[in-house]
Amino acid sequence: MEKSPIITVENLVKNYDKFEAVKGISFEVKEGEIFGLLGPNGAGKTTTLEIMETLRDKTSGKVMIGGFDLEKSPNDIKHIIGVQLQAAGYYPNLNLTELIKLFSGLYGIDVNAIDLLSKVSLVDKAKAKYKELSGGQKQRFSIATTLINKPKIIFLDEPTTGLDPQARRNLWDLILEIRSTGTTIVLTTHYMDEAEVLCDRIAFIDNGKIIDINSPDQFIDDLVASGFERKKEVKKANLEDVFIHFTGKDLRES
Ligand SMILES: Nc1ncnc2c1ncn2[C@@H]1O[C@H](COP(=O)(O)OP(=O)(O)OP(=O)(O)O)[C@@H](O)[C@H]1O
């Protein structure tokens, strides 16, 4: 059965003064899928994501999230979405447990911090401060904060940028695990291998416009069917495989 859309974006436009960053894009995100926004730097991905997250005003267009109209009911939308908080919001003197208590207080709910930290394998860092975490741990904590209000949809902006291969794979597992509980995920990434592993469907954006939307498999099959061939025979392994072969799959950050 075709899944129903949980997000509908119609003719979304965002202008920064005279500059048109998003030029009338339309797409749907289906319930329970991982939907990727891919495109070059400056394409308009973060702008689009932040409009859906209610963090940025749109210029025009219609956005419906979980049945709520962004224009009329932004507060209802805030209740059903999970947003990665900016690192600047992580008060330096509080440890991870205290930060979770603080954030859950903002939502007016009571959350078991240890349960939440265990979901992202950070129980042993419960008393550590954010600045004391490695890059991968910071990303995992940031994803944990999106889950505080048990959201239907979470938004992840470049969740694995700057991480080593083990930490990236570990985050992929975490993202797939979150999806397996029924949560819809919208993410941006510059890593095509990541998009191929994680995304059910992808929208390619360039210059503020959507070029095409499809599943990774279908995009690749269509390109091959059009006669495209890689110039060089691809080896059966790449340098990342060598890295993992030498250093194993275990996380190295604790
Ligand atoms: N607050 C702002 N004021 C003016 N222009 C902005 C603002 N935020 C973004 N832009 C511009 O809008 C365009 C789209 O930016 P956006 O951050 O959405 O792109 P992106 O696809 O997320 O890029 P990246 O991959 O580099 O993160 C860029 O040209 C950017 O310079």
The ligand as an SDF file (V2000), in Angstrom:
LIG
                    3D

 31 33  0  0  0  0  0  0  0  0999 V2000
   20.3400   34.3630    6.4180 N   0  0  0  0  0  0  0  0  0  0  0  0
   20.6910   34.4670    5.1380 C   0  0  0  0  0  0  0  0  0  0  0  0
   20.7760   35.6800    4.5240 N   0  0  0  0  0  0  0  0  0  0  0  0
   21.1130   35.7860    3.2200 C   0  0  0  0  0  0  0  0  0  0  0  0
   21.3800   34.7300    2.4100 N   0  0  0  0  0  0  0  0  0  0  0  0
   21.3180   33.5110    2.9590 C   0  0  0  0  0  0  0  0  0  0  0  0
   20.9660   33.3110    4.3370 C   0  0  0  0  0  0  0  0  0  0  0  0
   20.9800   31.9780    4.5920 N   0  0  0  0  0  0  0  0  0  0  0  0
   21.3090   31.3810    3.4320 C   0  0  0  0  0  0  0  0  0  0  0  0
   21.5240   32.2920    2.4520 N   0  0  0  0  0  0  0  0  0  0  0  0
   21.8880   32.0040    1.0560 C   0  0  0  0  0  0  0  0  0  0  0  0
   20.8930   31.1710    0.4890 O   0  0  0  0  0  0  0  0  0  0  0  0
   21.4920   30.1660   -0.3310 C   0  0  0  0  0  0  0  0  0  0  0  0
   21.0740   28.8000    0.1540 C   0  0  0  0  0  0  0  0  0  0  0  0
   21.6970   28.5660    1.4260 O   0  0  0  0  0  0  0  0  0  0  0  0
   21.4650   27.2040    2.2250 P   0  0  0  0  0  0  0  0  0  0  0  0
   22.2220   27.3320    3.5140 O   0  0  0  0  0  0  0  0  0  0  0  0
   20.0300   26.9140    2.2980 O   0  0  0  0  0  0  0  0  0  0  0  0
   22.1780   26.1800    1.2540 O   0  0  0  0  0  0  0  0  0  0  0  0
   22.5830   24.6580    1.4740 P   0  0  0  0  0  0  0  0  0  0  0  0
   22.0780   23.9110    0.2920 O   0  0  0  0  0  0  0  0  0  0  0  0
   22.1570   24.1880    2.8040 O   0  0  0  0  0  0  0  0  0  0  0  0
   24.1650   24.7350    1.3940 O   0  0  0  0  0  0  0  0  0  0  0  0
   25.3340   23.9010    2.1580 P   0  0  0  0  0  0  0  0  0  0  0  0
   25.3970   22.5820    1.4780 O   0  0  0  0  0  0  0  0  0  0  0  0
   26.5500   24.7360    1.8770 O   0  0  0  0  0  0  0  0  0  0  0  0
   24.9760   23.8390    3.6050 O   0  0  0  0  0  0  0  0  0  0  0  0
   22.9950   30.4220   -0.2940 C   0  0  0  0  0  0  0  0  0  0  0  0
   23.3560   31.1700   -1.4350 O   0  0  0  0  0  0  0  0  0  0  0  0
   23.1910   31.2340    0.9590 C   0  0  0  0  0  0  0  0  0  0  0  0
   24.2860   32.1030    0.8510 O   0  0  0  0  0  0  0  0  0  0  0  0
  1  2  1  0
  2  3  1  0
  2  7  2  0
  3  4  2  0
  4  5  1  0
  5  6  2  0
  6  7  1  0
  6 10  1  0
  7  8  1  0
  8  9  2  0
  9 10  1  0
 10 11  1  0
 11 12  1  0
 11 30  1  0
 12 13  1  0
 13 14  1  0
 13 28  1  0
 14 15  1  0
 15 16  1  0
 16 17  2  0
 16 18  1  0
 16 19  1  0
 19 20  1  0
 20 21  2  0
 20 22  1  0
 20 23  1  0
 23 24  1  0
 24 25  2  0
 24 26  1  0
 24 27  1  0
 28 29  1  0
 28 30  1  0
 30 31  1  0
M  END
$$$$
